[in-house]
Amino acid sequence: MMYQLFLAGLIAGIVGGMFGIGGGLIIIPVMTFLLGMSQKAAVGTSLAAQLLPIGALAVVVYYKEGHLNIKYALLLALGMVLGNLFGASFTNQNFISDIFMKRSYGVLMIFVGFKYLFLK
């Protein structure tokens, strides 16, 4: 299991460095489908892993190349702090089931994928 988690983190890091994604798209499915974790446990574990400065080195590269808007990043970070708190609080209510979370996440991925594939 340790090898699988490391490999998932490595792939998520590569994809995250390339596209700005990783936690939700790579790590969550690995933990739920391959390791059998619940959706909520996978999300909590993924968020805990992201607390560390995992993107720090990639940010330096993007900054050096002139591809970083610090003002936008700070505004996003503020929104993400508040949004993560709200999302975690809402998700961990007893009426939110694992299957609802998985299906909602699947719909979100389909929607985003459709937008990327077929719209400008």
C-alpha positions as CSV (number, residue, x, y, z in Angstrom):
1,M,0.0,0.0,0.0
2,M,2.9,2.4,0.7
3,Y,4.3,1.9,-2.8
4,Q,0.9,2.6,-4.3
5,L,0.4,5.7,-2.3
6,F,3.9,7.0,-3.2
7,L,3.2,6.2,-6.9
8,A,-0.1,8.0,-6.8
9,G,1.5,11.0,-5.2
10,L,4.3,11.0,-7.8
11,I,1.8,10.8,-10.7
12,A,-0.4,13.5,-9.1
13,G,2.7,15.7,-8.6
14,I,3.7,15.3,-12.3
15,V,0.1,16.0,-13.5
16,G,-0.2,18.8,-11.0
17,G,3.0,20.4,-12.2
18,M,1.8,20.2,-15.8
19,F,-1.9,21.0,-15.4
20,G,-2.4,22.4,-11.9
21,I,-4.4,19.3,-10.8
22,G,-3.7,16.1,-9.0
23,G,-5.3,15.7,-5.7
24,G,-8.9,15.2,-6.8
25,L,-8.2,13.7,-10.2
26,I,-5.5,11.2,-9.4
27,I,-5.2,10.6,-5.7
28,I,-8.9,10.3,-4.7
29,P,-9.6,7.6,-7.3
30,V,-6.5,5.7,-6.4
31,M,-7.4,5.7,-2.7
32,T,-11.1,4.8,-3.3
33,F,-10.9,2.3,-6.2
34,L,-7.5,0.7,-5.7
35,L,-7.1,0.9,-1.9
36,G,-10.7,0.6,-0.9
37,M,-10.9,3.8,1.2
38,S,-14.2,5.6,1.7
39,Q,-14.7,8.8,-0.4
40,K,-14.6,10.9,2.7
41,A,-11.4,9.3,4.1
42,A,-9.8,9.7,0.7
43,V,-10.6,13.4,0.5
44,G,-9.4,14.0,4.0
45,T,-6.2,12.2,3.4
46,S,-5.6,14.0,0.1
47,L,-6.2,17.4,1.8
48,A,-3.8,16.5,4.6
49,A,-1.1,15.6,2.0
50,Q,-1.6,18.9,0.3
51,L,-1.0,20.9,3.5
52,L,2.7,20.5,2.9
53,P,4.3,22.9,0.4
54,I,4.0,20.3,-2.4
55,G,3.7,22.9,-5.1
56,A,6.5,25.2,-3.9
57,L,9.2,24.0,-6.4
58,A,6.8,24.1,-9.3
59,V,5.7,27.6,-8.3
60,V,9.3,28.8,-8.4
61,V,9.6,27.4,-12.0
62,Y,6.4,29.1,-13.1
63,Y,7.4,32.4,-11.4
64,K,10.9,32.4,-13.1
65,E,9.2,31.9,-16.5
66,G,6.8,34.8,-15.9
67,H,3.7,32.5,-15.7
68,L,2.5,33.5,-12.2
69,N,0.0,36.1,-11.1
70,I,0.7,36.5,-7.4
71,K,-2.3,38.7,-6.7
72,Y,-4.6,36.1,-8.3
73,A,-2.9,33.3,-6.4
74,L,-3.4,35.0,-3.0
75,L,-7.1,35.7,-3.8
76,L,-7.6,32.1,-4.9
77,A,-5.8,30.9,-1.7
78,L,-8.1,33.0,0.5
79,G,-11.2,31.6,-1.3
80,M,-9.8,28.1,-1.1
81,V,-9.3,28.3,2.7
82,L,-12.8,29.4,3.3
83,G,-14.2,27.0,0.6
84,N,-12.4,24.0,2.0
85,L,-13.7,24.8,5.5
86,F,-17.3,25.1,4.1
87,G,-16.9,22.0,1.9
88,A,-15.5,19.8,4.6
89,S,-18.1,20.9,7.1
90,F,-21.0,20.3,4.6
91,T,-19.6,16.9,3.3
92,N,-19.1,15.5,6.8
93,Q,-22.8,15.8,7.7
94,N,-24.5,12.5,8.2
95,F,-26.9,13.0,5.3
96,I,-24.1,13.1,2.7
97,S,-23.3,9.5,1.7
98,D,-20.2,8.1,0.1
99,I,-22.1,7.1,-3.1
100,F,-23.6,10.7,-3.4
101,M,-20.0,12.1,-3.2
102,K,-18.7,9.7,-5.8
103,R,-21.5,10.3,-8.2
104,S,-21.4,14.1,-7.7
105,Y,-17.6,14.0,-8.3
106,G,-18.1,11.9,-11.5
107,V,-20.7,14.4,-12.8
108,L,-18.2,17.2,-12.2
109,M,-15.4,15.4,-14.0
110,I,-17.7,14.7,-17.0
111,F,-18.8,18.3,-17.1
112,V,-15.2,19.7,-17.0
113,G,-14.0,17.1,-19.5
114,F,-16.8,18.0,-21.9
115,K,-16.0,21.7,-21.6
116,Y,-12.3,21.0,-22.3
117,L,-13.0,18.6,-25.2
118,F,-15.7,20.4,-27.1
119,L,-15.8,24.1,-26.2
120,K,-13.3,26.9,-26.8
